[in-house]
Amino acid sequence: MTFAGPVVEVAEAAMDTVFALQVADRTGRTPAEVLQSHARDALAVVHDVERTCSRFEATSELTRLCARSREMVPASPLLLELVALALAVAEASDGAFDPTVGRAMVRHGFDRDWRTATAIDAAPPSASRASWRDVHVDRAAATIRLAQPLTLDLGALAKGFAVDLILAALPPDWSCSLHAGGDVRCRGPHPEGRAWRVGIRDPFDPDQLTIVAQFAEGAVCTSGSYERVSASGAHHLLDPRTDEPAVGFRSVSVVAPTAVVADALATAAFVLGPAHAAAWLEAQGVDAWLIDNEGTRTCISGLGTTTWDDVR
């Protein structure tokens, strides 16, 4: 089945990338201008997420939380959900994923606002090493408490969370695809009556593709050492157990039902490294494509809904 109605695309710059959203009404009854208006309204959600959880904005809710260690700080539903999910992934990965790497990110040079290139003020180091176990979420009281001074970084899942919120803001009978850097989510049938196809960049030659993921719907998110590199040459995927860039992989792509889950699991698996990532991802029930530093490629079929088409 193909769609008789129009397919429209809108885009918005946020979170140091471009969110490109395509939408189509499967019934064919919605005019293009209405599709475009709804799509633009949905994209505005990304700014709410950025204002809430950016560690680069002095007025963000996350920054204000990190300035009030050892207090029970009231938190918005959005920040509560993000921090709770980060802690769940940290526990599931035995700390390979850890949202308390903010200070280490600053130390490695990831300390500038993407829009202004203005350096953020780094907080003084804490008295002892912080970890995700120092972050306490009380859903009933809607509060978050940091047991010691630390800097939270939610960049490993905030973009995926924004992708999911944008699609949730659109009518359920619309087909949508949203690309945001290395995060892609597709919902509903493809307008051309085929599977959704998402190309994965070759981490050794990022101008080329190495594989194409095909699936009915869902999200694919990639963590790669080539994506963000500081002036010092460090990539942004830090191992919280050493506070140094994780070693072993060049890229990890995860297919999951939602972008926030795929985003977080790709980061955790990258840090876990080739010795542990494959078994861990399969246990999480997701599909994945792993490429290590030697170029060895590994396919994981924990979800079993993805076809990988080699394009080399």
N, C-alpha and C positions, 0 to 999 in steps of 0.2 A: 504494500500500500504506500502510495506517495501522497503528499499533501497538496490540496488545491490552493490553499491560502498562501500568503506571503511569509517569508522568513526575514526577520529584521535583526540587525546587530547594533548594539550600543557599547560604548567603552568608557572606562573611568580610570584615571590614575590614582592609585592609593597603595599604601604598604610597600613602597619601592618597586611596584610593578604595574602592569596594566590589566585591569579586569575587563575581559572582552566577553560579552554576553550575547548569545543568539537565541531567539525565541520564535516559536511558530505555534499557532492554534490548530490543533489536530482537526477541529470541526470546520476550519476554513471560514468561519463567520466573523472573525475579528479583523477590522481594517488595520492596515499597516501603521497608521498614526496612533491607534490605540495600543497596539502591541509595543510600539516604541515608547509611549508615555509610561506604560506600566513597567517596562524594562528599566527605564531610567529611574523611576521611583524605587524599584527593588535594589538597583545598584547603590543607591544612597546609603543603604544599610552598612556598607563597608566603612563609611566614615564614622559611624557610631562605634564600630568595633575598634577602629584605629584610635579614636578619642578615648576609648575605655582602657585599652591594653598596651598602648605604645610606651616603651621605656624611654623614648626620645622626646616626649612632650612633657614639659614641667607641670602642666595642669592635668595630665591624664589621671584617671582613677588609679591605674597601676602605680604610677610614680608617687602619688599621694599615699597609697598604701605602704610602699616601701620606705617612706619617710617616717612611718609610725610603728616601728618594731616594738614588740612586746605589748601591744595594745590589741584589744578586740575591736576591729575596724568594721563598721557597716559597709556592706558591699552590694553592688547592683546585681540583679539576676544574671546579667551577661558575664560579669567578672567572676561571680561565684561558679558558674558553670564551666568557664574556661579553666580556672584554677583547679576545680575538682577533677576535671578530666585529665589535666596535667599530672595530678597526683596519682590518679588511677593508672596511667601509663607508666609512671615512675615505679609504682609498686609492681606492676606486671613485668617490668623489664629489670627488676632488682637494681634500680638506680641508673641504668644505662641512659634513660631519658630522665632529665632532671631540670625543672624550670628555674632552679636557683643559680644558673650559670651566668647571670647578668654581669657580675663583676669580672669574671674571666673573659667574657666577650669584650668588655671595655678594654681590658689589659691587652687583648690581641688586636685592638684597633677598630673594633666594630662599635664606634662611639659617636657617629655623626648622623644627624637627621638627613634623610634621603632627599628632602626638598630643598633645604638651605645649606647643607654641608656644615652646619654648626655643631661643634662638639658639645656633648652633654657633660654635665658635672658628674664626675664619678664619686660615689659615696666612699667614705673611709672604710678600710677593710674591717671585717668583723673580728672579734677576739678569737674565735675558733672557726674551723671549717664548717660552713653551712651546707645543708642538703635539703632535699624535699621533705625530709622528716621534721624539719623546723617550720613547716607551713601547715596550719591547721584551719580547716574549713568547717564551720558550723552552719549547716543548711537551715536548721530550725530557727536559729537566731539571725541568719543572714549576715554572718560576720566572718572575717578572715583574720587570723592572728599569726604574725611572724615571730617565732620564739627568740630570734636574735637578728641583729642587723644583716640584711642581705638584699640582693637585687634580683627580682624576678624577671625572667625573659620568657615571654609566651610566643615568640616568633615561630617556634616549631609547630604550632597548631592554630594560631590566630587566623592565618590566611585561609586555611581549610575551613575553619569555623565560619568565617565571613562568606565563603563560597556557599556553604550549606544554608546559611540564613538568607542569602539573596534568592536562592532557588525556592526556599520555603515561602518567600513573599510573593511568588508568582502563582497564578491559578493552576490547580493540579492537572487540568486537562491540556496544558500547554507542554510542548516538548521544548527542552532547553539544553544548551551546552554553555558552560562557563569556563574560560581559560584564564588563569591567573598565574603567569610564570610557570613554575613546575607543577601547579595544581590544576586539575581538570575534572569537572563533574558533568555528567550527561544524564538527563532524566527524560523518560518517555521514549516512544519510538523515534528513530531517525526520520527526518522529513522525506528522505529518498527511499525509505522502506528497507534499509540495510542496517547492519550493526554499526555502532559508533566505533570510530577508529581514531586512536590517539598515538601519535608518533613519539618515541622516546629518543632523546638526543644521545649521540655517541659521546661518552665522556672523554674519549681520547681525541675527538674531532667534533666539538659541539655544533659546528655548522652542518653536520650530517646527522641522519637518523641511524640508529642501530637496530631498532625493532619497532613494530607497530602492535599496540594492544587493541584487540577487538572484543567488545562486550555489548550486551543488550542495554544496560544502564548501570550507573555506579560512578565511582571516582577513581582516578589514577593520579598519584602524587609521587614526585621524584625528589630525592635528596641526593645531591652530588657535590663532590669536592671542587668542581669547576664553577659552581654557580655564584658564590660570593667569596672573594678573596680580599683580605685587607692589604694595606700598604706594606705591611711586614711580610706578606706572602702566606699568611695563615688562612686556611679556609674556615668557614663559620660553623662547621659541625664539630663542636667540642665534646670531648669525652669528659663528663663531669667527675669521673674518678681520678683524673689527672689534670684537669683544666687545660689540656692541650688538644690540638686537632686530632680527631679520631683517625686511626690508620687501618688499612686493609682493603677498603672499598673505594671505587671511583664513583659508583652510583647505585642507588637502591630505589626501585619503583614498586609501589604497592597499589593493588586494586582492592577496594573495599566498598561497601554500600554508601558510605559518606566520605566527604573530603577531609573532615577533621580527623577521622580515624585513620585514613590512609596517610595523611600528613604526619601525624604523631608516630605511627608505626614505622614509617620509612626512616624517620630520624633515629628512633630507638634501634632499629636493625642496623643502620649504618654504624652506630657506635658499638653495638655488640660485636661487629666484625665477622669475617668469614667463618670463624670456628663455631659460632653459635647462632648467627642470624637466621639461617635457613630453617632449622628445627623450630626456632622460636616463632617465626612468622607462620609456619604451617600450623602450629598449635593455636595461633590467634585466628585461624580460619580465613586467611586472605590469600589472594594470588600475588605473586611478586616476580620481579626480574632483577637479578643481582649481577653486578659486574665488579670484579675485584681489581686490584692494582695490576695484576698480570694479564688482565683481559678475559679471564675465565668467566663464563656466563652461566648462571644457575636459574632455573625456572621453578617456582613454587606454586603448587595448585591446592592450597588449603581451602579456597572458595570453589574453585573448579568451574568458573563461568567465563574465563578469559582465554581467547586464542591469541597466540603470539606469532606474528608474521615476520620472519626474518627479511630484512631489506638490504643486507650487506651483499 
